[in-house]
Amino acid sequence: MDEHPKEFLLHLFYRAVAVALPDKCVPANLQSKPKGRTIVIGAGKASAAMAAAVEKHWDGPLEGIMITRYGFGQPCDRIEIVEASHPVPDQAGLDAAREMLRRLEGLTEDDLVICLISGGGSALLTLPADGIDFTDKQAVNAMLLRCGATISEINTIRKHMSAIKGGRLARACAPAKLVSLIISDVPGDDPSVVASGPTVPDKSTFADVAKIVAKYNLDLPASVKQHFDAAVDESLGSDDPAFDGNEVKVIAAARQSLDAAAEAAKAAGITPIVLGDDVEGEAREVGQDHARRALAQDGPCVILSGGETTVTVSGVGKGGRNTEFLMGLMLELNGAPHIHAIACDTDGIDGSEDNAGAYIGPDSLARAQAAGLDPKAFLANNDAYSFYQALDNLIITGPTYTNVNDFRAILVLPR
């Protein structure tokens, strides 16, 4: 390894991102042209780039609409790109979801719908179920982001507040052939969890919703509580005719990205240790666990993991699960002189700030103490962003236009 440890770790991150870029994974999964119309729809942080890849490689008439996060748009000629708010939905997303349904009216069996789905689609593809006030839905989304629930639990709630998620978008596409191309950002790569599964069958029920509400003691707004209590608009199950003849393909996922990073590490003479692509848990506690694993290793090696941790928010600071992971890791390492690490979200945004994640080195804790920064106080306030900003250790990449969730790499050098 000839590079500085930080540059080496960033090299692994960019390799992980590169294999999941839409221009790499979309073209080989496109269908042949139908007799009728081809309509492209979808939502997520990677969806605009996925749409651009379809336009580039599709020979024939094409139309459609995509919803992506502000700042994640890509230029398209035939497919309309709408930018909206994430992680809490806004009016732009609501209007775009309604327009998407309008454009699906009147399809025939000769038509083809290509649905491009990636992480972030739950907030972007927003249309409340009948009777739910949109401001109440916004409030529940904000509540879910702070309570420490897993992504599967969060999306179970979202599906049951929605008129478009939980398989309902597939019903709107019938009787056209529907092909869903999915870039997965969820542990286990379950298509029904990615963006709350708008075009795939859902196994979750209102009974599951009740358990999650009780588990996290959620104080639901009146219109949402009434909808959940009535339990009359269940998600679509696998026996629904809306799914007949449809195809679902997961075209990029965290495991492929971790494998690419592992191969890059091997090429540099560093042994990769892959903990898995489905790591979950409270971010700071996962960081502590990873630190203990790193301290037990003899270098040179790099510990890689993916998945999605959670953050239970009790403070008022800024940050995301990757920087909070690094806080737990750094405190547990306690200045170990031979260990460096990064943790970044592969979409380029950790939480709601402008950073993908952050880097820590052996001197990070000492530098913080010399600057009068108390990492435990920052952690208690969920303010990891400000801590690493003060150390100039943030990693800022801008949007990557893909999303296979979190990437963590811990470099253990010889002692």
Buried (B, 14 or more C-beta within 10 A) or exposed (E): BEEEBBEBBBBBBBBBBBBBBBBBBBBEBBEEEBEBBBBBBBBBBBBBBBBBBBBEEBEEEBEBBBBBBEEBBBEBEBBBBBBBBBBBBBEBBBBBBEBBBEBBEEBEEEBBBBBBBBBBBBBBBBBBBEEBEBEBBBBBBEBBBEBBBBBBBBBBBBBBBBBBBBBBBBBBBBBBBBBBBBBBBBBBBBBBBBBBBBBBBBEBBBEBBBEBBEEBEBEBBEBBBEBBEEEEBBBBEEEBEBBEEBEBEBBBBBBBBBBBBBEBBEEBEBBBBBBBBBBBBBBBBBBBBBBEBBBEBEBBBBBBBBBBBBBBBEEEBBBBBBBBBBBBBBBBBEBBEBBBBBBBBBBBBBBEBBBBBBBBBBEBBEBBEEEEBEBEEBBEBBBBBBBBBBBEBBBBBEBBBBBBBBBBBBBBBEE
